[in-house]
Amino acid sequence: MGCLGRKQVEIRPEQKWDAISLKDFKSSSCFTPFAYAYLYFSLILSVAVYGVDTFTAINLLAFNTWSSTIEPTQLIPFDVSKWIFSICIIASFINLGFEHIRAMRVMRRGSVAECYLDNLAVRLESVRMGQGQGWRRFLVFAELTKSKKGAEYVALFTYFSFQSWIRVIFCSGPRQVVNALTLYSVYSSDLIPTDVSSVQSTLGTFFGKLQHLADENKQQVVILSGMVFTLVIWVFSLLFLLTAALFYVFFLWHYIPRQDGGLHGYCERKVNKRLTRIVTVKVNKALAKEERDRIKAEVKAAKKAGEKPPVERQATLPTFLDNNNDDKLPEMPMLNRNDTMATLPPYSSRPGSSRSIELNSWDQKRPTATRQNTVATNASTSSFSSRAPLIGEAAAMGFDRSASPAPTLPAIDLNNFQPPVRPGTSASNRSFGPGPQPSRLQTSGTGFGGGYAASPSTYSADPLRSPPPMDNYNRPMPSRPGNQFNGGRSSPAPSAYSNRGPPSNYGGQPYPPPRSITNPMPPVEMAQLLTLEESQFHPGEQAIHHLLHIPQRDNPTHHGLPLPLGYRISQSPLVAFGALDRQGRPWATIWGGEAEFCRPIARGVLGVRTTADVEHDPVLRALLENEEKRKVVDDAVIQPEEGKIMAGLSMDLETRDRVKLMGRMVVGTVNLTEPGIGNLQMAVQVEGSLGNCPKYISKKHIKPYVPKPELVSEGIGKSAPLPKEAVEVIANADMFFIASKFGDRNMDTNIRGGAPGFMRVLRNENIDNGGVSLVYPEYSGNRLYQTLGNLYQNPEAGLVIPDFETGNVLYITGKATILVGEKAGSVMPRVKLAVRIDVQEGRFVRNGLPFRGTRIDFSPYNPAVRPLACEKEPVIDASTDSADGGIATAQLVDRKVITPTISQYVFKLTGERGKKGPLKAWLPGHHVTLDFAPELDIGYSHMRDDDPQSLNDDFVRTFTVSKPLEPNYVDENGFVKQGVEPEVEITVRRHGPATRFLERWNMRVPLEIPVLGFGGAEGFRLPTEAGKDEERLRVLWSLKGEDLPLAVEVLERINGLGEVTKLFITGKIGERERALISTIQTQGAEVLERRINSSDVLSEGEKGKRIYYCCTGPEMMRTLLKWTEGEEVLYESFEY
């Protein structure tokens, strides 16, 4: 049989890395870290061998002879031996490249066993970088190495030794022979007397001769030392190879089964077998731990909710014998069949308890059939009582099944989904061609007051057809494509399929879910009620698209609830809901705390079960408030005749996943547990859904929390302004939820996110003084503008602004105004689209949320916070835009690099100026605003993970002017003269896209940038003339060592500045920096190599009689303001 015979086999999924959870492998022995360290040592040793041999080959080629006292061999001349040595080195690198290619192919296949059995692949996998990947994979290999059979260790040792036979024999053998002969000639030379009395004296003699040679030629000794090192390594490798050959010939040749095909097949089979055993054990342990955690969580949740702990899972096998009843068999229920004119009845949920509706039936494995609703029986009145089960009623609203006991379905390809064909039954007249059509039968009533369409078991000979389903505009809806039998549908129930067109790239299914044989389809009236409008976008959305010049596109909203979106909702711990109050005003709230509190319970129906604030939550009251008592009644089942429209947005903030949904609440109730708190249960029929992108959402970890709501203020917008706590919530909020409506037929709930404080308080007064107004910017999104479309058509919005850390929450509803272009810029500078909310009613509740959240990370897409125009002096005129060329054009004429990150740019103002009046002359310290959008704006992008900040960047930049105007360019009124082309100089550090653009620009190509304006506070001007001693200027300047050229530039330009400057240098200071410090000191400046501290700042001048002019970044500015508290401080903010 072959030595390394190999059978190429297909890799099974369980044998790949993907089937292994690396986190399950942990070190169980103190020797494992030492083994891992030895792996790195062997890698370093291998690199050292290649490096030393390469060095030796190069040096052998560099000179033509050894010392006269060294004669390596008479058989191999020096000229030949050095080329043998060099060729072997080249062969070694070729062999290394081949092994590397083979290892990469093995790693790409993903087989754990193949990686383990490749000498190089196992090392590369073990030294992977990032999150302990290499260490974890090494632990997997260590587990594979463990065995109780010595034969398996022998086989692995032999296999790995054989892999190196080419390198040991052909690539290293010849050159090591040359090494050995050369070293022997050194030992045999007459440099010093030879002592062979013992091994110790022999080695001492050899190294003594090397020392003697070092005095003559150190290069020779370095080469000879390298030869000694590589020769020792090669001898051990050769011994391993010979030992492996003996093991194979005398033992493994007879031990390995022939069906393995050789040593490789035997090792691979053993490793795969061991891998399967290890993975099975790890997976079973993980599943057992997960099950224990689940049971513990369920028990904890049950105790927390005051319920009985859930019963443990039990086998479904029947009990044949009862020890307490001797041999008596339990009584079996009698089976019977009712011959009716209907198909199988729909399952209903189990009967309701005496205290509340039962949503626990969601977890039943097999719903119990209780009542049959056919043409021969009338619906019992008990099904409409307040104690009737919710899910039974929800199932009777045109959906396929009641609370489905089936587990969550896996994701399937629904793009080409064809609804299943219902098989013919003994009571149906199924045919393979056109045949008689069924007539409709109705039961006595439905939960909505209309008739159900029951599917009769036999077809009528009446040729009349059931009327086709109609849409909201009373137009016939197209029928679904027929099946392969050309016989149409055997069921007479009409279909409510959409003609929206092909499925979009948002995923989902092209048709609504097919009906099942356990439930009837809804009649035409139900189809009209439950389907979305057939138009692509409603008039409000179309108006916004036209206003903002959005290209025409299809509406990607799904009809109903596709399975993938239903699963995503169930995994989300939070859902924001919106609903309308009695006056038709939208409100928003947010519920949840843990996953699966909201999940599909039937086809197209969501069940919601959570703890909520019963007294102050506006959405809960709008949905479940008793109309007569004007409050939420304990255990009262609210079942609106046509449902109550609402919308939601599920949120998994840890993954930034969100799904929008819209539909109707069909039934709900609240079980009061504590004062102001209740357990909410609700069924929501979903009419439309849509997955959204993760932009502007800050990651948060959510956990449930029992609320203790306390109303702080409820007259917000009317009799009272926002309380201080509410203003703080708005200032710290990095997201809020907004509900809007389109007439009385449809709603939308969505999220708005950004950096903390992105929503601004425009006005905070009572109604007599203007009321409360909020403003937030609309960032670049998916361009559907569903919320803005609703606000355009119906300018009313409901907002919920949560504080995830404290549980405080602000609910408001009010009038919404969409601000576009100049209107937006006049309120919030540098914003082109914003929304103003004029609060009509609001309430602030302390500790009112049923969850808490801790922030993990901000979104990389969040733009900078834009203050309102009334909050600060505007940097530029809000009406100025580069679309008309700005106030001037700046042409780049010169660039001077001062440091690797700081450059000086000179622009010449050209073109027509003074469009908005004469241009006022600027001074050093003023700022110029340039618009780089014509050069850097690449247009709309939905997502840009490579540069997320560019999506909302207007590319308007403001720079400080660093050089005064020429005096002859300024007239007597302080304005720039007409007809001149003044120059503007800025000195900037490379920071973002605009400064990088300037730094890389080819100066041989003209560059023109629109100028939007100049500005600057006159009160910030520094004194330029020395006065009395106590009023003299002192400059404290802190900068890094690499920026010292900037200090030299400034001090040499401004006469006398060095004499009043104290420089604080931080960072690395080398010889170049020392020379620059000497130059600075010649200007009279004092240089200190340390950070600036508060004593340096406060030691200048007399307290109460000094003025501080500060120019620094935001972080350092906050520190300086703390140091100078109580002093007069002048500074400019650069947080535009």
Secondary structure by P-SEA (a helix, b strand, c coil): ccccccccccccccccccccccccccccccaaaaaaaaaaaaaaaaaaaaaaaaaaaaaaaacccccccccccccccaaaaaaaaaaaaaaaaaaaaaaaaaaaaaaaaccaaaaaacaaaaaaaaaccccaaaaaaaaaaaaaaccccaaaaaaaaaaaaaaaccccccccaaaaaaaaaaaaaaaaccccccccccaaaaaaaaaaaaaaaaaacaaaaaaaaaaaaaaaaaaaaaaaaaaaaaaaaaccccccccccccaaaaaaaaaaaaaaaaaaaaaaaaaaaaaaaaaaaaaaaaaaacccccccccccccccccccccccccbbbbbbbbbccccbbbbbcccccccccccccccccccccccccccccccccccccccccaaaaaaacccccccccccccccccccccccbbbbbcccccccccccbbbbbbbccccccccccccccccccccccccccccccccccccccccccccccccccccccccccccccccccccccccccccbbbbcaaaaaacccccccccaaaaaaaaaaccccccccccccccaaaaaaaaaccbbbbbbcccccbbbbbcccccccccccccccbbbbbccccccccaaaaacccccccccccccbbbbccccccbbbbbbcccccbbbbbbbbbcccbbbbcccccccccbbbbbcbbbbbccccbbbbbbbbbbbbcccccccccccccccaaaaaaaaacccbbbbbbccccccccccccccccccccccccccccccbbbbbbbccccccaaaaaaaaacccbbbbbbcccccbbbbbbbbbbbbcaaaaaaaccccccbbbbbccccccccccccbbbbbccccccccccccccccccccccccccccccccbbbbbcccccccccbbbbbbbbbcccccccccccccccbbbbbbccccccccccccccccccccccccbbbbbbcccccccccccccccccccbbbbbbbbccccaaaaaaaaccccbbbbbbbcbbbbbccccccccccccccbbbbbbbbcccaaaaaaaaaaacccccccbbbbbcccccaaaaaaaaaaaaabbbbbcccccccccccccccccbbbbbbccaaaaaaaaaaacccbbbbbbccc
